């Protein structure tokens, strides 16, 4: 039986493509920028989901506060369940003055009222 020479597949001879990295925007949140490789993807929406008490609101607040105070980026916080007093207390716990940031037009607060009786569940 004649010996067969192994001829490399053209695909395997190519160098693997270097993945294109997305430009990132630092969050200013200690530890988060490290585990995300530099922050959140620039110019793209980021969905944060989780159960009650997971820290979604605190993450969003700290991201907006640091953006406004450290990076000169204004932000909008849309409240669905929190009231202004709860939000102000959360922001104060991080060492930020929400009322001043709102007065300086660095943060806009918008309360979205959802009438539960008008929500139609599907699925």
PyMOL commands that set and color helices and strands:
alter all, ss='L'
color gray80, all
select helices_A, chain A and resi 10-13+32-35+56-70+84-93+98-103+116-118
alter helices_A, ss='H'
color red, helices_A
select strands_A, chain A and resi 24-25+40-41+75-79+107-111
alter strands_A, ss='S'
color yellow, strands_A
deselect
rebuild
show_as cartoon
